Amino acid sequence: MPPDPNPGQEPPLRVLIVEDDPAMAVALRDGFVSEGFTVFTAGDGAAGLRLARDTDLDVIILDVMLPKLSGLDVCAKLRAVRDPVPIIMLTARGQEADKVEGLSLGADDYVTKPFGLLELLARVRAVHRRARRTETPGSVSFGDVTLDFEHLRATRAASPLELSPREFAILECLIARRGEVVTREELLQRVWGYEWLPFTRTVDMHIAKLRRKIETTPAEPRFIATIHGIGYRFLG
């Protein structure tokens, strides 16, 4: 059996783009595909709603003004059945009421036209990160460490443990994927919000500092294992 060419990496994010302007839909599709996303498209609200219900998605990009069924109606119908997929609304400049209504119906973010592809990509990744955070329990214990992610409090052997917000974010990302390999690149994206940083050992330095706080013997970690050349795995 051939080796996995991308060991430890997650599959591409699955994005649905619901946009009735053919030129914009193609441009967005091509832009997201070039960034490694799996993309589904729909040209009207009714088709978008069907795809959203029948497809395993990570993020939905939803224009407000759509034929057959408006983006606001699609958002409302998805949230009525407690569909948790993050939704980003696309609104025209000056449609302040649509922004407010979209957020009140359960949209997670909105982007005002015209916009740049890089901005939309960043917002898609951000709402997906926020959605993934809900997969981590509010309180986690391992060894003699207890973490309260809701209030950003930590104890070790019942004594307060000082962790920075970034250290909480690293632990949150690792614990949400307990037992799986999390790559350095994914940690950069999820914790720092970057695809790349000029200091390539940024993640390693933060992990080393974190181990000194939570591990009994940092040189022989029990909870955060190094997967050499790839990233880290939480074993707590």
Buried (B, 14 or more C-beta within 10 A) or exposed (E): EEEEEEEBBBEBBBBBBBBBBEEBBEEBBEBBEEBEBBBBBBBBBBBBBEBBEEEEBBBBBBBBBBEBBBBBBBBBBBBEEEBEBBBBBBBEEEBEEBBEBBBEBBBBBBBBBEEEBEEBBBBBBBBBBEBBBEEBEEEBEBEEBBBEBEEEBBBBEEEEBEBEEEBBBBBBBBBBBEEEBBBBBBBBBBBBEEEEEEEEEBBBEBBBBBBEBBBEEBEEBBBBEBBEEBBBBBEB
